[in-house]
Amino acid sequence: MSLPEAGSTPEPGFLAPRVWLPFLVVSLIWGSTWLVIRDQLGTVPASWSVTYRFVIAAIGMVLLAAAMRQPLKIDRQMVGWTMLLGVLQFSMNFNFVYAAEHHITSGLVAVMFALLIVPNALLAKYWLGRQIGGAFILGSVIATAGVALLMLQEYRVAPVGGTEVLLGLSLALCSVCTASVSNVLQVTPKIARYPTITILAWSMLWGSVANALFAFVTDGPPVIDTRAGYIGGVLYLSIIGSVVTFPLYFRLIRDIGPGKAAYTGVVIPVVAMVLSTIFEGYIWSTLALAGGALALAGLVVAMQARKV
């Protein structure tokens, strides 16, 4: 059974400032986080790094809610929904991401996240009753072809064996699935009746609790890396990569639908590779150039769709 859409107001076009500006900000910031996440993998177990990130982010989101005078009170039913969102989006999703980066390159994980457009669009169709337009399908086919080329390029340069690559890709795919379910759930009418920041504050709180429990059970007591780079990375991922971006991204989902919003995932690996070119000397191959061009062309076509 399809659920009704969260709102009845006309969907804004991609050129509307309320759409393209947050879309650009989210893509640029999340494109930069892959470099930072890679530096987090070392002395500190990934589970504790995820915990630190979202403990700080949860505090930041509560402060943001207070500054914007957004309500923090929710009913008992919503407590359960925010627990589910927190575990899916801010615990399972990110633990899968960090675990995947132990086995494959950050670039390949970033490229895998471009596939988010597929489950987001399908779940939006069957859970929310949103129609998938022809332009979106055509754009997604073009973008998927580009993603496939980027994935092939990253696979070729990955300095790991076949088994490691398959394990890393499987973990990344699990991350994509948990993120997608969370993306679409938060647009359902029961949840969308609350402000985005209210939902995020509670979800990050429950996600932090789940992360801490998981980290303690799997990796023992907390471990900290006192390097300035590590501390700065945690703060960047917490504040810029979470408190700034998630309200913008979840607002995008509500404004233009989960399918179109997921196109940030198509732009993000291109941004990540550009930054890698600047800071790490990444050399663009013909495959990478073709893949990046197709991915962006698919974005342009898909955003012409009226619905997703």
N, C-alpha and C positions, 0 to 999 in steps of 0.2 A: 504494500500500500504506500502511495506517495504522500509525503508530508507537504503541506502548503508552504509557499515561499515565505521568508521572514518578513517581507515588506511588500507593499503594493506600489511604491513610488517608482517612477521611471528610472531605469538603469542609466547612470551617466556614461557618456562616451569616453574612450581612452584619452582623448585630447583635453578633457576637463581637468583643471588643475588639481582637483581633489582626487584624481585617479593617477595621472602621470607623475605627479610630484612624489607621493609616497611610494609609487612603484619604483621610481628611480632611486630614491633614498634607500629603500629596502634592498634593492638589487646591488647597489654599490657597497653598502655596509656588509651584507651577508657574503658578498663576493670576497671581501677582505678577511672575513673571520676564518676561512680555511687555512690561511697562513698562520694565524694565531693559534688555532686548535692544534696544529702539528707541533708547535713548540710546547704545548701542554703535556705531550706524551713523553714521559721520561721518569723522573724520580717519583712523582705522585701518581698513584693508580688512577686510571681514567674515571672510575666511578666517583672518586673523591673530587676530582677536578670538576665534574658535572655538578656535584653537590655544592661546592663552593660557588660556582657560577650562579645557580638558581636560588641559593639562600640570599645572596646579595641582590639578585634581580627581584626576588619577592619583596624584600625590604624597599628597594627602589620603586617598585610598582605601587606599594601601599603609600609611600610618600608622594608619588605622582597623583594617586587618587585623592589624597588629602589636599594637595596643591590645586587640583582642578575641581575640588568640591564634588567628587563623584562618590556615590554611596558605597559603603562596604558591607552593609547589611544584606544578607540573602536568606531565603527561606530554607527549611530543612531539606526539601527536595533538591534545591539547587546545590546544597552541600555535596550531595552524592554525585551530581553531574560535574561539578568542578573537580571533585576527586578523580573521576574518570578522565576528564580532560587533562588534568595535571599529570597523571600516571602515563597517559598515552603521549602527550606532546612534550612534556618537560622532564620525563624520566626515561621511559622506554626508547623514545625517539633518539634522544641525545646519547644515551648509553650505547645504543646500536651504532651511532655515528662514530663515537670515539673508539669503540671496539673495532669497527671496520678499518679505521686508519692505522691500526696495528698491523694490518695485513696487506692493504693496498694504498696507493698514493692518495693524498688529499684531493688531487685533481680528479681522479677517477670517482671518488666518493661524491664530489661536487657534481660531476656529470650525471651520475646515477640519479641525483635529486631532480634533474630536469624531467625525469619520468613521472614526477608527481602530477603532471597535467592529466595523465590517463586515469588513475583512480579517482582524482578529485572530480573530474568531469562525469565519470560513470556513477560515482556515489551521489553527486548532486542531482543526476537524472533520476535515479531510483529512490533516493531518500527525500528529495526536495521537489521532484517533479519538474526540474529545469530542463528545457529543451536544448539539445546539442545542435547548433546551427551548422550549415554546410561550410561556411567560411572557417569556423572553428575546427571542423574536421580536416579540411584541406590544410590549414595552417599547422595543425598538429602533426599531420603526415610529413609536411616539409620539415618542421622542427625536429621530429623524431629521426628523420634521415640525417639531419645535422648532428644530433646527439649521438647517433650510431657511429658517425665518423670520428667525433671527439672521443667516444669511448674506445674505438679501435686504436686511435693514436695513443691514448693513455695506457691501454693494455700493452701495446708494443714497447713502451718505454718503462713500464713498471718493473722495478728491480727485484721481483719476487717470482717464485715458481707458480705453476698452474694451480696447484691445490690451494695455495695461499690466496691467489686471485679469486678463485671460486668462493672461498670462505668469506673473503672481504666483500665481494659482490652480494653474497647472500645476506650478510649483516646489514649492508647498505639498503638492500631491498626491504628488509624488515623495518628499517627506519622509515623508509618512504611510506610503507603501509600504515604504520602507527600515526605518522604525521597526517596522512590523508584522512583517516577516520576522524582525528581530532579537528582538522580543518573544516570538515563538512558538519560535524556534530554541533560546532559552536554557532552555525547559522540556523539551526532548527529553531522554531518559534519559542520553545520553552526556554532556551538559553539566550536567544537574541533579544528577549525582552529586557535584559539587563545591559547596562553600559559595558562596552568592550573592556575598559580598564578594570572594572569591578570583577569581571570573569577572569581576567588575566591575573589579578592580584591573588585571588583565591586559588586558581589553578597552579600558579607558581609556588604558592605555599605548600599545597599538597604534593606537588612534584618534588619539592625540596625534601619533604619528610620521606617520601618513597626513595629518593636518591640516597639519603643518609642511611636508611635501613639496609638498602641493597649494598651500599659501599661497606658498611660495617660487617655484614654477613659474608661478603665475598672477599674483602681485602683487609679486614681487621680495623684497628683504630685509625683515626685520621692521620694523614701524612701531609706535610707541607713543604714546599720548595720556597726558600727565602730569596731566591734570585729576583732581582728587580724585574727582569723580563717576564718571569712567571706571574708575579703579583700583578704587574701591569696588564698582562694578558687576561688574567681572570677578571680584572676590573673592566677592561675593554669589552670582553664578551658579555659580562653581566649588565653593564650600563648601556653601552652603545649597541652591542649586538643583541640585547634582549629588551631592556626597558624602553629604548628608543624605537626599535623596529617592530616588536610584536604588536603593539597597539596599532601601528600603521598597517601592518600586514592583515591583522584580523579585521580592521576596518575595511580594507580592500576587499576581503572575502565577502563582507556584508554588502558592499557597494556594487561589485561587478561579478560576484559569484566565485566559487572555489576553483573552477576550471581556468578562468582568465587570470585570477590572482596567482595561480600556480605557475604562470609563465615567468614569474620572477626567477623560478628555478632554471629556466632556459637561459636567462641572461646572466645569472650568477656565475656559472663555470667560465663563461667568456670573460667576465670581469676578473675572476680569480686568475685566469691565465694571463691576462694583460698585466695584472699586478705582479705575477710571477716573472713576467718578462722584465719588468722594471727592477724588482728587488732580488731576483734569483737567476737572472740571465736565461730565462726560458726561451727557446728558439722555436718559432712557429713553423711547423711542417706544412706541406700542401694539404694533408688530411685535416689538420687543425684549422687552417684558414678556411677550407671549404665547409667544414663542420660548423664553425662559428658563423659564417655567412648564411648558411641554410637555417641555422637556429634562429637568427635574428630576422630573416625573411619570413619564417613561419610565424614569429611573433606578430609581425606587421599584418599578415593575412588574418590570423586568428582574431586579432583585436577588432576586426571589422564586423565580427559576428554580433548579432543583437542579443543572443542568449547563449548560455553555456549549460 
